[in-house]
Amino acid sequence: MLKHKTYFNWSSGKDSALALHYLLQDKNYDVEYLLTSVNEHHNRVSMHGVRRDLLQQQLNIIGIPNGTIELPKQPTNAEYEKRMANKVQQLKADGFEYAAFGDIFLEDLKKYREQQLETLNIKTVFPLWKKDTKQLMNEFIALGFKAVVVALDADKLDKSFAGRLVDESFVRDLPKGIDPCGENGEFHTFCFDAPYYKNAVPFSIGETVYKEYDHQGAKSGFWFCDLLPH
């Protein structure tokens, strides 16, 4: 049976890591490329704030060919879509048929991704879709994945969660109403070890900083824990 040539939208975090784990075991898909959005001004993974050097170490350890979508300091949606389309067209020309994502239950986001890629004749696959997030988190920990919290929404979680290891005690300590996987944007992680990694990604914890963003008049604050590559 011929597998579908697939690229995976890699965030560097736990949901991506678990979704990729599922796909690597799926006989229908052949994941041949990992694609990450990087803010070229800050030289960090978009949303997560992980340093490019650390991302590259992680990707080298996984061993799948990879690349980035380079985004400006504060990209508009139109700019993001343009750069994404240019990259996807290159992948399409290289024979890629499917784009994979680690989304779990955000219907609007899934629909948006499907619509954007449909215009480029790329199909989508969501290995974690509609799975119970508490069960997913338990599975993530039980399988030996390891992740650390690198970013969090200051309106939903306090600074003490930044830099924490994702384990049973972390899940227990999450306040009521916070999704166990942070699927509503409550927190983001960096996955530094997984069953399919050649070895764990070496790093140390740096400082935690607070940043405020203004999006169309609405202000929001985030804590970022800086991870230092070794």
ABEGO torsion letter per residue (X at the ends): XBBBBBBBBBAGBAAAAAAAAAAAABAABBBABBBBBBBAAAGBBBGAGBBAAAAAAAAAAAGBBBBBBBBBABBBAAAAAAAAAAAAAAAAAAGBABBBBABAABAAAAAAAAAAAAAAGBBBBBAABGBBAAAAAAAAAAAGBBBBBABBBAAABBAAABGBBBBAAAAAABBBGBBAAGAAGABBBBBABBAABABBBBBBBBBBBBBBBBBGGBBBBBBBBBBBBX
